[in-house]
Amino acid sequence: ENGSGYCTHARSALITLEWKTVLRIAAQIPPGSCFDRVVTAHEHKHVEIDQQLLPIARQAIEIALVSVIRHGVAGRTVAESQRNLQDQARVTVNQAIDIFSIVRNRKQLALDSKDEYDRVPKSCGIMDYLKVMHGTGAPAGT
């Protein structure tokens, strides 16, 4: 209004993100079986995708955060401008994470193709596969 107020900039920011990948194998798949080996190998491909994408996520978040802290955010008081900067940084980082999540989900879903899912019965036998999937008994050799 009258030109008074404060603008907060930051030279640097520290953000801590934790990424934890958890593999879950269906309970009906006997540990150590052919099915377990094939499904675990498939799940490890998902882990590899995440490992490839994490540096991209870090870079996208860093670019988003730097754009906010260097631009500066105004407020009527120093405390308000600092809160506004923190709030804007949080919103911007969350937007970058949301965009990254969309890319990640597309890459992960692309792995789950028909050919990839057909690998289990082709590798371990269709009859044993059907028994395991329908819960009618453990596959042979387990």
C-alpha positions in Angstrom: 0.0 0.0 0.0 2.4 2.7 1.2 5.5 0.9 0.3 6.4 -0.1 3.9 7.0 -3.7 4.9 9.7 -6.3 4.8 11.0 -8.7 2.2 12.8 -11.9 3.3 15.3 -13.6 1.1 17.5 -16.5 2.0 21.0 -17.4 0.8 20.6 -21.1 1.5 18.1 -23.6 2.9 18.3 -27.0 4.3 15.7 -29.6 3.6 15.7 -33.1 4.7 13.7 -35.7 2.8 13.5 -39.4 3.7 12.8 -42.0 1.1 12.0 -45.5 2.2 11.3 -48.3 -0.2 9.5 -51.3 1.2 9.1 -54.6 -0.7 6.0 -56.5 0.0 5.5 -60.0 -1.4 2.1 -61.5 -1.2 1.6 -63.9 1.7 0.4 -66.7 -0.5 3.8 -66.8 -2.3 6.0 -69.4 -0.5 9.4 -68.0 0.6 12.3 -69.5 -1.4 10.0 -70.8 -4.2 10.3 -70.1 -7.9 7.4 -67.6 -7.5 9.3 -65.8 -4.7 12.4 -65.5 -6.8 10.6 -64.2 -9.9 8.3 -61.8 -8.0 11.2 -60.5 -5.9 13.3 -59.9 -9.1 10.3 -57.9 -10.4 10.0 -55.9 -7.2 13.7 -55.1 -7.3 13.2 -53.5 -10.8 10.8 -51.1 -9.0 13.5 -50.3 -6.5 15.9 -49.7 -9.3 13.5 -47.2 -10.9 13.3 -45.3 -7.7 17.0 -45.3 -7.3 17.3 -43.8 -10.8 14.7 -41.2 -10.2 15.7 -40.0 -6.8 18.6 -37.7 -8.1 16.0 -36.1 -10.5 13.7 -35.5 -7.5 16.5 -33.9 -5.5 17.3 -31.6 -8.4 13.7 -30.6 -9.1 13.1 -29.9 -5.4 16.4 -27.9 -5.2 15.5 -25.8 -8.3 12.0 -25.1 -6.8 13.3 -24.1 -3.4 16.1 -21.9 -4.8 13.6 -20.0 -6.9 11.6 -19.1 -3.8 14.3 -18.3 -1.4 16.2 -16.1 -3.9 13.1 -14.3 -5.1 12.1 -13.2 -1.6 8.7 -12.9 0.0 7.1 -9.8 1.6 5.3 -9.2 4.9 4.2 -6.4 7.1 6.8 -7.4 9.7 10.1 -9.2 9.7 8.5 -12.2 11.4 5.6 -12.2 8.9 7.8 -12.1 5.9 9.9 -14.9 7.3 6.8 -17.0 7.9 5.6 -16.2 4.4 8.9 -17.3 3.0 8.8 -20.6 4.9 5.2 -21.1 3.8 5.9 -20.4 0.2 9.0 -22.6 0.3 6.9 -25.5 1.8 4.2 -25.0 -0.9 6.7 -24.9 -3.7 8.6 -28.0 -2.5 5.3 -29.9 -2.1 4.4 -29.0 -5.6 7.7 -30.2 -6.9 7.2 -33.5 -5.0 3.7 -33.8 -6.4 5.0 -33.4 -10.0 7.8 -35.9 -9.3 5.3 -38.4 -7.9 3.3 -38.3 -11.1 6.5 -39.0 -13.2 7.5 -41.7 -10.7 4.1 -43.4 -10.8 4.1 -43.4 -14.6 7.5 -45.0 -14.7 6.5 -47.6 -12.1 3.3 -48.5 -13.9 5.1 -48.8 -17.2 7.1 -51.7 -15.6 3.9 -53.6 -14.7 3.2 -54.7 -18.2 1.4 -57.9 -19.3 4.8 -59.4 -20.5 6.3 -58.6 -17.1 3.3 -60.3 -15.2 3.4 -63.3 -17.6 6.9 -63.9 -16.5 5.8 -65.7 -13.3 3.7 -68.5 -14.9 6.2 -68.8 -17.8 9.1 -69.2 -15.3 7.3 -71.3 -12.7 4.6 -73.2 -14.5 1.0 -72.3 -15.2 -0.6 -75.0 -13.0 1.5 -74.1 -9.9 0.9 -70.4 -10.6 -2.9 -71.0 -10.7 -2.7 -73.0 -7.4 -0.8 -70.2 -5.6 -3.0 -67.4 -7.0 -6.2 -69.2 -6.1 -4.9 -70.4 -2.7 -5.6 -74.1 -3.5 -2.2 -75.3 -2.4 1.5 -74.7 -2.5 3.3 -75.2 -5.8 5.3 -78.4 -6.4 8.9 -78.3 -5.1 8.4 -76.0 -2.2 
